[in-house]
Amino acid sequence: MGKPTLMDKTRRAAACARRPLSRRMPRAGFTVIELMVVLVLIAVVAALALPSFSSLVDSWRVRRAIAEMQNVMRLANAQAIRTRSHVVIAAKSAGCRSLTNTQNWSCGLTVFQDLNRNNVQDPDEPTLRDIPEFAMLAVMHTGGNNAFLTYGPYGAPIANPSRFEFYPDGAPNSTATQTICLSMGGKMRVKTGMGC
């Protein structure tokens, strides 16, 4: 067998051109139409998933805020017992974006040892914890004095039973809404929805 001639090469090329498409070598890659179909399918799936993702984020924010408030209540209880003094959890009001009344605790809260038992933090009273604004959440407190919650020297709240309702801003009837119910003895119970 000798070296292929130009005529052999030409015949081979013509035979390849006459070969059916199924027998030709496959080409790598995607067509523009295939890519467009995939992009449309991704857009449809994303549009369907977005509302459930939004409610998932709302639920996560509420659960995180509930856990933060429970930790603050446990701290106030323990500190009151340890120091045999009053410990106050007070709503912040300075520079609040959403303060409408004393029930609204959305702007955050401060926990302090109340040495003179006036439920107001004086300069000589130590801050135990400072919680910033609850982002994109409404936190409403009812029961006792709405502006603060005081724990006495024996670790129990000095107030009527109270509750803290947590829900996404402007959506009190959201499926993410949860309530901390606080008994006079200081027992906390988390309930789905509004009210205790």
C-alpha positions in Angstrom: 0.0 0.0 0.0 1.3 3.2 -1.1 0.8 6.7 -0.1 -2.8 7.9 -0.7 -3.1 10.1 -3.8 -5.1 13.2 -4.1 -7.8 11.2 -6.0 -8.1 8.8 -3.0 -8.5 11.7 -0.6 -11.2 13.3 -2.8 -13.1 10.0 -3.1 -13.0 9.6 0.7 -14.3 13.1 1.2 -17.1 12.6 -1.2 -18.1 9.4 0.4 -18.3 11.1 3.8 -20.5 13.8 2.4 -22.9 11.3 1.0 -23.1 9.4 4.3 -26.4 9.8 6.2 -26.3 12.2 9.1 -26.8 9.5 11.6 -23.5 7.9 10.6 -21.5 11.1 10.7 -19.5 12.0 13.7 -21.6 13.8 16.4 -20.9 17.4 17.1 -20.4 18.6 20.7 -22.5 21.4 22.2 -26.1 22.6 22.3 -28.2 24.5 19.9 -29.6 27.9 20.7 -33.1 26.5 20.8 -32.1 23.8 23.4 -30.5 26.5 25.6 -33.6 28.7 25.3 -35.9 25.8 26.3 -33.8 25.1 29.4 -33.7 28.8 30.4 -37.5 29.0 30.1 -37.9 25.8 32.3 -35.6 27.3 34.9 -37.6 30.6 34.9 -40.9 28.7 35.4 -39.6 26.6 38.3 -38.1 29.7 40.0 -41.4 31.6 39.6 -43.3 28.7 41.2 -40.8 28.3 44.1 -40.4 32.0 45.0 -43.6 32.3 47.2 -42.7 29.2 49.3 -39.2 30.5 49.7 -40.4 33.8 51.0 -42.6 32.2 53.6 -39.7 29.9 54.6 -37.5 33.0 55.2 -40.3 34.7 57.2 -40.6 31.5 59.4 -36.9 31.4 59.9 -36.8 35.1 61.0 -39.7 34.5 63.5 -38.0 31.4 64.9 -34.7 33.2 65.3 -36.4 36.1 67.1 -38.4 33.8 69.4 -35.1 32.0 70.4 -33.5 35.3 71.1 -36.4 36.5 73.3 -36.4 33.1 75.2 -32.7 33.5 75.8 -33.2 37.0 77.1 -36.0 35.9 79.5 -33.8 33.1 80.8 -31.0 35.5 81.4 -33.3 37.9 83.3 -34.6 35.0 85.4 -31.2 33.7 86.3 -29.7 37.2 87.0 -32.6 38.1 89.2 -32.2 34.9 91.3 -28.4 35.2 91.4 -28.3 38.9 92.5 -31.6 38.8 94.5 -32.6 42.0 92.7 -35.0 43.2 90.0 -34.0 42.7 86.4 -35.9 44.5 83.7 -36.4 43.7 80.0 -37.4 47.0 78.4 -38.5 47.9 74.9 -36.3 50.4 73.0 -38.0 53.5 71.7 -35.2 55.9 70.6 -34.9 56.1 66.8 -37.4 53.4 66.2 -38.7 53.0 62.7 -42.0 51.4 63.6 -42.9 52.6 67.1 -46.6 53.1 67.3 -47.3 52.3 70.9 -45.8 50.8 74.0 -46.8 47.3 72.9 -44.4 47.4 70.0 -41.1 45.9 70.8 -39.9 45.7 67.2 -37.1 48.2 67.8 -35.2 45.9 70.1 -34.8 45.7 73.8 -32.4 46.2 76.7 -31.9 44.0 79.7 -30.6 45.7 82.9 -30.4 45.2 86.6 -32.8 47.6 88.3 -31.2 48.5 91.6 -33.7 51.1 92.7 -36.8 49.2 91.3 -38.2 52.1 89.2 -38.2 50.1 85.9 -36.1 52.7 84.2 -32.4 52.3 83.5 -30.4 54.8 85.5 -26.7 55.6 84.7 -25.5 53.4 87.6 -27.5 50.4 86.6 -25.6 47.8 84.5 -26.8 46.7 81.1 -26.8 42.9 80.9 -27.8 42.5 77.3 -28.7 44.8 74.4 -30.8 43.4 71.5 -30.9 45.5 68.2 -34.0 46.0 66.1 -35.8 42.9 64.9 -35.4 43.3 61.2 -38.6 42.9 59.1 -40.5 41.6 62.1 -43.2 43.0 64.3 -42.9 42.1 68.0 -45.9 43.0 70.1 -46.1 42.7 73.9 -49.4 42.6 75.9 -50.0 42.0 79.6 -48.6 43.7 82.6 -46.9 47.0 81.6 -46.4 46.9 77.9 -43.2 48.9 77.9 -41.2 46.6 80.1 -41.1 43.1 81.8 -39.7 42.9 85.3 -38.3 39.8 87.0 -38.3 39.9 90.8 -35.7 38.5 93.2 -37.2 35.0 93.1 -36.9 34.8 89.3 -40.6 35.2 88.4 -42.1 38.0 86.3 -43.7 40.8 88.4 -46.8 41.1 86.2 -49.9 39.5 85.0 -49.5 36.7 82.5 -48.2 38.3 79.3 -47.5 37.3 75.7 -45.1 38.4 72.9 -46.4 38.0 69.3 -43.9 37.7 66.5 -44.9 38.1 62.8 -43.5 39.4 59.5 -44.0 43.2 59.2 -47.6 44.0 58.2 -48.7 40.4 58.2 -50.1 39.4 61.6 -52.1 36.5 60.1 -49.1 35.0 58.4 -48.4 31.3 58.7 -45.1 32.3 60.3 -46.8 34.0 63.2 -45.8 32.6 66.7 -46.5 33.7 70.2 -44.5 33.3 73.5 -47.0 32.8 76.3 -45.5 33.7 79.7 -47.2 32.6 82.9 -47.0 34.4 86.2 -44.5 31.9 87.4 -42.3 32.6 84.4 -43.0 29.4 82.4 -42.6 30.0 78.6 -44.7 28.3 76.0 -44.4 28.9 72.3 -47.6 28.7 70.3 -48.2 29.0 66.6 -50.5 31.9 65.6 -51.7 34.9 67.7 -52.8 34.8 71.3 -52.3 32.3 74.1 
